[in-house]
């Protein structure tokens, strides 16, 4: 596997509807990265996970590879790019089972998507690393 040679700020955010258990929404955010994150905030209407640990992107990268959606992810990451930031929408129901499924619009996730935002001074390197075909 290629080395992580960049720093990044990763944010995962999802709204919480009144009928949802906030702990389950936070759990879905953590399943996207495959690890428990210390900096999780949960308010009455939103759950948010923020980390500067670039290695939290490893599971996302592996899921993009395993689900054969690297090209689609790359297109979305480049299309959603704004300066040193880019984003993806992920299906929340799929995330609760540990599966990363990219959404093209919020309507593709009935409870609302999980918003993944990546900020980095080396955003091109991050996008290349996440969507690279060099490691399989």
TAUR-V999607 format. One record per pair of residues at least 24 apart in sequence whose C-alpha atoms are under 6 Angstrom apart, sorted by the first residue. I is the first residue (numbers start at 1). J is the second residue. If there is no record, write none. Layout:
# TAUR-V999607
[[I,J] [I,J]]
This chain:
# TAUR-V999607
[[1,135] [7,54] [8,52] [8,54] [8,119] [8,120] [9,51] [9,52] [9,118] [9,119] [10,50] [10,51] [10,117] [10,118] [11,49] [11,50] [11,116] [11,117] [12,48] [12,49] [12,115] [12,116] [13,47] [13,48] [13,114] [13,115] [14,46] [14,47] [14,114] [15,45] [15,46] [16,45] [16,46] [28,95] [28,96] [31,98] [32,95] [33,59] [61,130] [70,131] [74,131] [84,119] [84,120] [84,121] [84,123] [85,118] [85,119] [86,117] [86,118] [87,116] [87,117] [88,116] [89,113] [89,114] [89,115] [90,114]]
